[in-house]
Amino acid sequence: MPSSAVGNNRVYQDQDHENEVDDVAFLTGDREHQQAAANRAATYEKPIIASCTPKQAIIVLIVVIASSFLISIIIAFARPIGCQYPEFIPPPLPKGYRLRKPSANYLTTTGEAYPWKDIRLPKFIRPLKYRIQIRPNLTTRALKGQMGITFYVTEETNFIILHSRNLTINEYLLRDVRGKELTIRRSHECIELQQIYLETRGSLFPYQNYTLGIRFDGNLTESLEGVYMSKYTNSKNRTRFLAVTHFEPTYARAAFPCFDEPHLKAKFKISIIRHRDHFALSNMPLEKTEDVGFFLERGLLQDHFQETVQMSTYLVAFVVCDFSKITNKTSRGVSVSVYAPPDQITQASFALDVATKVMDFYEDFFGVPYPLPKLDLVAVPDFGAGAMENWGLVTYREAAILVDPEQTSTKSQQYVAIVIAHELAHQWFGNLVTMDWWNELWLNEGFASFLEYKAVNSIIGNWRMMDQFILEKTQTALALDELSTSHPVSVSVDDPSEIESIFDAISYNKGASILYMLEGVLGEEIFKQGLTNYLETNKYLNTVSDNFWECLSIAARNSSNDVHVKTIMDTWTQQMGFPLIYISRDEKIVHVKQEMFPSIFRNSNDPERPNSTWKVPVSFVTSIDPTREFHLWLNGSSVDFEVPDSVVWFKMNSKQSGFYRVMYEESLWAQLTDILLKNHTSLSAADRASLLDDAFTLNRVGILNVSTPLLMLKYLEKERDHVPWATALRHLNYLQQILSLRKAKENLVCFIQKLITPVYNELGWKLRTKHVEKLLQEEILSAAVKIGMVPAISQATKLFQQWRGAKTPISPDLREIVYSTGIRYGDKSDWDTTWKKLQESKISSEKRLLLKALGSAMDPWLIQRYLEFTLDQNKIRSQDIRTVVDSVAQNSPGNLLTWRFVKLNWNKLLNVEGGIHSIGPIVNAATSRMATNLELSEVEAFFSKADVGHGHRLLDQSLETIRNNIFWLEKSEDLLGNWIKSNTMC
Ligand SMILES: [Zn+2]
């Protein structure tokens, strides 16, 4: 943070002096205890601290903080000149979206009308600094804290508003910069808005600092949000507890009252009181520890952490635990540590190695050094998301960070590397430069989801991550964005629960895909330069997408590549959906035309699905040199280009790097199919995958006859690459699911068996050494078992029985298949033994596999019992509910039971899973293979009565999926069955 900044014609200087106050006496809560503490303290010559009353304590705190800010008047919104806009201008609302009208009916906790009608805080408040002392009590589950917030206002006011959620405020004290107390005339809390309104007797004047002291109480929860408790069992079989925070998007306010909006950045000086059996971690390194046992309880210590840089509330974090750690240093000397329960610390080496290398990669790629002195990564036994990018203190669920080289599969190791790289990308993109408001979340998440692949690709080249990128990001995002119930990546959100609804595949995967496409247009060098410029000029500040586009445009201009990035990218971020590119050839001339990709149930009058166009960077390769890419712009509805006569065939959307689909005229499909069948390696693996993905999808929405993708599939007998196989199997798995009770299923299963037999025979069960070969083997063996290939099932069940008897350990890459097959074809005793092994396992990746495998049971009683376990947190941790339900829903008998279970336990699931956004994916898993009108009306009837809150989009997406399934069956089921019968002897 620069020591001076210019803004609004004033020059302000931060001259904050460190001046700590050890005013912790009141944190024990009861006066008797305070008196005892005071007496003890008097004996030990520390009377100043302990003899003060609670009110005095808070006054001391505030006076000191206020005086320390005597000259300091930082204006956070002063911005250096560069590629940015002077002021935040909200982007126009995407078409079809309305801003929620403020309700006039917000009430206070005492039932009066709440004076502020907006879910957003007043624009005139600017926090500067928080001093927070907090004690998470792991015995009583109480949370106690006191704090001083220094802030200023930009206009005269007699009220301020801040956020608070489930906290009891015991005392407020407001002082001006000279230490003079300002009377708070009234205070109100509004539960619905999660706000506190404080009205002062006199005015607060612009650009003067004030300090608000607050004492508060709350509780640690088990909801995996705010400050919560987690636990693990140590080697002595004792349960050990830890306190963890998770604040994104709006849970910092559940830990301490604050101005909880991402643009209200401030510095944080955090102190944590904890028992001496534990230690505390926070965003910054420890400054000092002091014994506070005299004043509080024996054995209590207080850790003071260095003051943070300017940052958003949602990135504040702390952990109180007794973990072990391993440490390394980046090449620039930043300390990187991984923390895990002592028994599991040996599984942290892979993460430490990846994190250290990824930090070096990002410092080089971004051209901006990591701004903090340390980075900690913590494996948390109970964690709702995959991980959280808290600045300097990244938290992960165990399976997303711990790797046992002997026991963790290749796929899981890759997942760990990806999650680490994702969170570390946020340390710059998100933490250093932050979105102004949550409607720009996609830029944070899209960017991290793109960079995670580039980073891992760079540090482990032979994993071929960029081919896998299309599989995991582009294809999944296209599949969701074709629904009429999708949404634009830039979407208006206000309410906290609405904010949570946009942490979805559109923000993450479509965001990542369109950035990948843009990098292709600009070239990596320009992209990097624009990014460095963006981070440099906006560091510690907040931005909107336009700031980023502007920096990229400048970088392009400096390289004589005049691309107006905003004009292009607005077409991809402000409207939902994506283009379908029609291609036809007239001798030398190729006609290119775009239309919005049609969703089956789109209502043409629907304002949310305007008939739009995109600025499409069209790429293609030709038969002359399939490794050479050509590019052209499709800016309007159509464009033509010329190819030499010698071009026999061409394939559009090279390597599926563009976020669109391609529909060729019939003869061109035939040519491309021919290439696949006769000489498939003349196209890259990504191009082969992209042809399959487009052909299947176009058939699904009724544009392409099913015979085209089916004929194409025949080339798979020769395919030995992971990405095309994974793409094909994803589509075939979908068809198997919706045909599971239909007559065409038999033909399809026979056809798939024929396709995979050659590659199954070649790969077999022998252990592979190459990374991508291992991934392919896992795909093929898993498919072989799923479609009932007898040799595959026998081998898997044989290995399962060997494992069950604890005789032979199974190779990590075969475990998922072996465990799930063993359970699927096993009995209750197999299930119970596996359950017992799950309880005993200390390997998080192993636990995850076992949790999934147990959902493969075919016995309805076992399935039902397993589903019911999810309602008992002693059996299934709440972080794992989704894994369990998802795996049960994947198998045929389990699917029906899952839907029944969801309906019967709707309210309980809403509670344990933390709301509709968490159970949306469960609903989707339970309904995604439904394909009859009867099922559709049953689901519709249930949702019409259930309380779905802001989750209507997720549920609408489930309903649309069922309608699409019905549509496909009516249109293509018979054609598919007949084609397979006539062309494959199945
Ligand atoms: Zn993220």
Residues whose N, C-alpha, C, O or C-beta is under 5 A from the ligand:
A	BS01	ZN	E445 A448
